[in-house]
């Protein structure tokens, strides 16, 4: 980082010593040669040396703060990833335990009670069956007395 700031300062000083050139704005681009309807633009930095050094020190401070923030973010993401991974492992272990407990309960249930499967009646919608009505039961006292031979 320090190597880049020293080279940046050296470059800025070298550019300040160059003779001033006139730049022309031609539409949406800038040229060093005049063009039809081009406007001459003053591109020199109007700031004082103190203002420039203050801006550079502020930029360096903000860069250091940005690096600290990035380091904190990466650390936070790593901690969160570890927590999520641990939670996923706990949930997988609980699910495996539930499945194992469920199989054991099924085995115990099957050994206690025999399961009898009944055959289902097949319905045939194309067959129509008619049955006569059942005879009515007589509930009178004479009907309930035993018959003699």
Residue, then its C-alpha position, 0 to 999 in steps of 0.5 A: x500500500x505504501x509503495x503505491x501511494x509513493x508512486x502516486x505522489x511521484x506521478x502527480x508531481x511529474x504531471x504538475x511539472x509538465x507544460x500546460x496543454x489545452x484540452x478541447x471538449x468535442x461533444x462527449x469526448x475530450x481531445x488535445x486537438x481543436x475540433x469544430x464547435x469544440x470548447x477549450x477546457x481548463x483541466x488544472x486542479x484548483x486546490x492548494x497543496x494543503x488541500x491535496x495532502x488533506x484529501x490524500x490522507x483522508x483517502x488513505x484513512x478511508x482505505x484502511x477503514x475499508x480493509x478493516x471492515x472487509x476483514x470483519x465482514x469475512x470473519x463474520x461470514x466465516x462464523x455464520x457459515x460454521x454455525x449454519x453447518x453445525x445446525x445442519x449437522x444437528x438437524x441431520x442427526x435428529x432426523x436420523x434418530x427420528x427415523x431409527x426410533x420410528x423403525x424400532x417402533x414399527x418393528x415393536x408394533x408389528x411383533x405385538x399385533x398381527x396385521x390381518x389384511x382383508x381382500x378388498x371387494x372389487x367394484x365393477x361399475x358395469x355390473x348391476x345387481x338387483x336384490x329383493x327386499x329382506x322379509x320383515x321380522x315379526x316382533x309380535x309375542x306370538x311370533x316369539x313363542x316356540x312352535x310345537x310340532 
